[in-house]
Amino acid sequence: MSGVLVIAEARQGVLRDVSFELITAACELEATGPVTVALIGSDSTLASQLNAAGVREVVTIASPVSEFEPHVSAAAVGALIDELSPSVVLASHTIDSIGFGAAIAAVKNTGFAADVMSVAWDGGLTVQRGVYGDKFIQSLEFPGRATVVVLVRPGAYAGAPAGGGSASIRAGAAVDASVVKSEHLGFESPEAGDVDITKSDFLLAIGRGTGVEDQSDVQPFYELAEKIGATLVSSRPLVDAGAVPAARQVGQSGKTVHPKVYLALGVSGAVQHLMGMRKADTIIAVNTDPGAPIFGIAQYGAHTDLEDVARALADAF
Amino acid sequence: MKIVVAVKAASSLDGSARIHGDVVDPSSLEWEVNEWDRFAVETALQLKEGHAGEVVVVSVGGDEVEDALLTALAMGADRAIQVNVEDEGHKLDAISTARVIAAAIEIEAPDLVLCGTQSSDGASAAVGTALAALLDMPRVAVVSSISYAGGELTVTRELEGGLLEKIRLPIPALITVQTGINEPRYANLRGIRQAGSKPRAQTTIGELGLDEDELSAGSAQLVSLASPSASAGAQILEGDGASVASQIAQIIKSKMGS
């Protein structure tokens, strides 16, 4: 048992950033052995990009279908585990990999950890992951496990530069058509909405902590945003509740933004939300819960009652 | 259609949450039905209302599980299976939980198994996917819409950036459900009254033929639990609402260059 197997991701013919983040993480585990990158069911010409510094081998696996299919990925990774006996399998904690990572761990009886923020190798694997919305951090080890499947949080590692490595590239065993269990019918892009929040330099974000429950509750915040010159955005729960249109959602399933200023009112800072806004130049968070994870990435914070702050803020501009 | 919904009693921390050794002080935990699972229960109830059938809810854990199952029954589920973890010190991880649920529901031979995409406390997003593999059921994870006709499900998978993927698959199948797929109903008084008299089966991990000690060892070993380092924290602005607002306004004006 040695080495690291990285499961790359592509969508609509393009490698996803997480693939290169995984290569960075894998290189930090090089003490366990060589890094192999698997590209499953994608155009094999993408393999040259995965030939990054530190990668020993890129294996392309042909799929019977053109798009991601979780059973195909599970079968391909399972076969590679049998062939390579890697100490660690690194995939991303993304929508695609959530669809097959735990299946492999359950069937192959491997060690397993998901939504992992950091990995280290010191004679054995140690990983860190958050629980309770990252209010506490677990350190996990995997004694006695020949192989550990780890799903790494997107953005936890910087992406390795594409290409420029000295890996060999080969085709692995194709996945049989009988493995396919679901049929891709098509992609649908999200509705554009009346505003492009990615174009705004100043975003006013509202979250569950505002107490907003429906559209009428949001009106004062639209007015505040207009008064202070910001564009109103929100976290997922308010979109789920139908209070705010999906086009204004920031986060993993919404938009990724990088404004100059992100002012968050009543946003706790769920991982999926932070993924969409952590690259803002300046983050200011107001939340009465001092333990809210948003304070972990904000430069400025306040624990004051946010109604008081909101009221006074309108007059401060 | 026979639908099984796996429901978790998820814990949240009250303001005083502290760590004792490697565990969160149990007295600072509050339990309720995992947010994602409420959407899964609602999905099942709507499918039953449209296509007839039965909704069975299943949960694994300690005493906290009973209330979660009663909540699902009060919403409208027909019956419940409660799998008790006998040793209070045993905490099952996601993969072990999936093994227990698989053993508990295999005999039910469901047409559809629904799980929440993830839990709010452990957040591994792993139980559903592992359970599907153990039951050898086709699966789709992170689903934001679902419809059923002629033995097939058509679902929408919600991808990063709001991109949607439409997928068709046959039943039996397992789907993990995203929040926002519907509007979970609240139990009305009649539902709450009826819940207590609906069938509730109780079993243990041992009775399912599994080894609780082995399962509690799990797929990882917890070596420590800690608070994130405080150094990463924000500079806290002090004062009343007006004072904080004026400090925020100053920061914004300087950062926006106006």
Boltz contact constraints between the chains, C-beta under 6 A:
constraints:
  - contact:
      token1: [A, 95]
      token2: [B, 142]
      max_distance: 6.0
  - contact:
      token1: [A, 95]
      token2: [B, 159]
      max_distance: 6.0
  - contact:
      token1: [A, 98]
      token2: [B, 125]
      max_distance: 6.0
  - contact:
      token1: [A, 98]
      token2: [B, 141]
      max_distance: 6.0
  - contact:
      token1: [A, 99]
      token2: [B, 141]
      max_distance: 6.0
  - contact:
      token1: [A, 102]
      token2: [B, 126]
      max_distance: 6.0
  - contact:
      token1: [A, 102]
      token2: [B, 129]
      max_distance: 6.0
  - contact:
      token1: [A, 102]
      token2: [B, 130]
      max_distance: 6.0
  - contact:
      token1: [A, 103]
      token2: [B, 129]
      max_distance: 6.0
  - contact:
      token1: [A, 103]
      token2: [B, 133]
      max_distance: 6.0
  - contact:
      token1: [A, 105]
      token2: [B, 95]
      max_distance: 6.0
  - contact:
      token1: [A, 106]
      token2: [B, 95]
      max_distance: 6.0
  - contact:
      token1: [A, 106]
      token2: [B, 98]
      max_distance: 6.0
  - contact:
      token1: [A, 106]
      token2: [B, 130]
      max_distance: 6.0
  - contact:
      token1: [A, 106]
      token2: [B, 133]
      max_distance: 6.0
  - contact:
      token1: [A, 106]
      token2: [B, 134]
      max_distance: 6.0
  - contact:
      token1: [A, 107]
      token2: [B, 133]
      max_distance: 6.0
  - contact:
      token1: [A, 111]
      token2: [B, 219]
      max_distance: 6.0
  - contact:
      token1: [A, 111]
      token2: [B, 220]
      max_distance: 6.0
  - contact:
      token1: [A, 112]
      token2: [B, 95]
      max_distance: 6.0
  - contact:
      token1: [A, 112]
      token2: [B, 219]
      max_distance: 6.0
  - contact:
      token1: [A, 113]
      token2: [B, 220]
      max_distance: 6.0
  - contact:
      token1: [A, 114]
      token2: [B, 124]
      max_distance: 6.0
  - contact:
      token1: [A, 114]
      token2: [B, 126]
      max_distance: 6.0
  - contact:
      token1: [A, 115]
      token2: [B, 123]
      max_distance: 6.0
  - contact:
      token1: [A, 132]
      token2: [B, 13]
      max_distance: 6.0
  - contact:
      token1: [A, 132]
      token2: [B, 121]
      max_distance: 6.0
  - contact:
      token1: [A, 136]
      token2: [B, 225]
      max_distance: 6.0
  - contact:
      token1: [A, 137]
      token2: [B, 226]
      max_distance: 6.0
  - contact:
      token1: [A, 137]
      token2: [B, 228]
      max_distance: 6.0
  - contact:
      token1: [A, 138]
      token2: [B, 222]
      max_distance: 6.0
  - contact:
      token1: [A, 138]
      token2: [B, 225]
      max_distance: 6.0
  - contact:
      token1: [A, 139]
      token2: [B, 223]
      max_distance: 6.0
  - contact:
      token1: [A, 139]
      token2: [B, 224]
      max_distance: 6.0
  - contact:
      token1: [A, 140]
      token2: [B, 220]
      max_distance: 6.0
  - contact:
      token1: [A, 141]
      token2: [B, 221]
      max_distance: 6.0
  - contact:
      token1: [A, 141]
      token2: [B, 223]
      max_distance: 6.0
  - contact:
      token1: [A, 142]
      token2: [B, 220]
      max_distance: 6.0
  - contact:
      token1: [A, 143]
      token2: [B, 221]
      max_distance: 6.0
  - contact:
      token1: [A, 181]
      token2: [B, 138]
      max_distance: 6.0
  - contact:
      token1: [A, 182]
      token2: [B, 138]
      max_distance: 6.0
  - contact:
      token1: [A, 182]
      token2: [B, 167]
      max_distance: 6.0
  - contact:
      token1: [A, 182]
      token2: [B, 169]
      max_distance: 6.0
  - contact:
      token1: [A, 183]
      token2: [B, 168]
      max_distance: 6.0
  - contact:
      token1: [A, 185]
      token2: [B, 166]
      max_distance: 6.0
  - contact:
      token1: [A, 185]
      token2: [B, 168]
      max_distance: 6.0
  - contact:
      token1: [A, 186]
      token2: [B, 166]
      max_distance: 6.0
  - contact:
      token1: [A, 187]
      token2: [B, 165]
      max_distance: 6.0
  - contact:
      token1: [A, 188]
      token2: [B, 164]
      max_distance: 6.0
  - contact:
      token1: [A, 190]
      token2: [B, 162]
      max_distance: 6.0
  - contact:
      token1: [A, 240]
      token2: [B, 179]
      max_distance: 6.0
  - contact:
      token1: [A, 240]
      token2: [B, 180]
      max_distance: 6.0
  - contact:
      token1: [A, 252]
      token2: [B, 160]
      max_distance: 6.0
  - contact:
      token1: [A, 253]
      token2: [B, 158]
      max_distance: 6.0
  - contact:
      token1: [A, 253]
      token2: [B, 162]
      max_distance: 6.0
  - contact:
      token1: [A, 254]
      token2: [B, 162]
      max_distance: 6.0
  - contact:
      token1: [A, 260]
      token2: [B, 255]
      max_distance: 6.0
  - contact:
      token1: [A, 260]
      token2: [B, 256]
      max_distance: 6.0
  - contact:
      token1: [A, 261]
      token2: [B, 252]
      max_distance: 6.0
  - contact:
      token1: [A, 261]
      token2: [B, 255]
      max_distance: 6.0
  - contact:
      token1: [A, 282]
      token2: [B, 255]
      max_distance: 6.0
  - contact:
      token1: [A, 284]
      token2: [B, 248]
      max_distance: 6.0
  - contact:
      token1: [A, 295]
      token2: [B, 233]
      max_distance: 6.0
  - contact:
      token1: [A, 295]
      token2: [B, 234]
      max_distance: 6.0
  - contact:
      token1: [A, 296]
      token2: [B, 228]
      max_distance: 6.0
  - contact:
      token1: [A, 296]
      token2: [B, 232]
      max_distance: 6.0
  - contact:
      token1: [A, 298]
      token2: [B, 234]
      max_distance: 6.0
  - contact:
      token1: [A, 299]
      token2: [B, 234]
      max_distance: 6.0
  - contact:
      token1: [A, 300]
      token2: [B, 234]
      max_distance: 6.0
  - contact:
      token1: [A, 300]
      token2: [B, 235]
      max_distance: 6.0
  - contact:
      token1: [A, 300]
      token2: [B, 237]
      max_distance: 6.0
  - contact:
      token1: [A, 300]
      token2: [B, 251]
      max_distance: 6.0
  - contact:
      token1: [A, 301]
      token2: [B, 234]
      max_distance: 6.0
  - contact:
      token1: [A, 301]
      token2: [B, 236]
      max_distance: 6.0
  - contact:
      token1: [A, 302]
      token2: [B, 237]
      max_distance: 6.0
  - contact:
      token1: [A, 302]
      token2: [B, 244]
      max_distance: 6.0
  - contact:
      token1: [A, 304]
      token2: [B, 241]
      max_distance: 6.0
  - contact:
      token1: [A, 304]
      token2: [B, 244]
      max_distance: 6.0
  - contact:
      token1: [A, 308]
      token2: [B, 241]
      max_distance: 6.0
  - contact:
      token1: [A, 309]
      token2: [B, 241]
      max_distance: 6.0
  - contact:
      token1: [A, 309]
      token2: [B, 244]
      max_distance: 6.0
  - contact:
      token1: [A, 309]
      token2: [B, 245]
      max_distance: 6.0
  - contact:
      token1: [A, 312]
      token2: [B, 241]
      max_distance: 6.0
  - contact:
      token1: [A, 312]
      token2: [B, 242]
      max_distance: 6.0
  - contact:
      token1: [A, 312]
      token2: [B, 245]
      max_distance: 6.0
  - contact:
      token1: [A, 313]
      token2: [B, 245]
      max_distance: 6.0
  - contact:
      token1: [A, 316]
      token2: [B, 245]
      max_distance: 6.0
  - contact:
      token1: [A, 316]
      token2: [B, 246]
      max_distance: 6.0
  - contact:
      token1: [A, 316]
      token2: [B, 249]
      max_distance: 6.0
  - contact:
      token1: [A, 317]
      token2: [B, 249]
      max_distance: 6.0
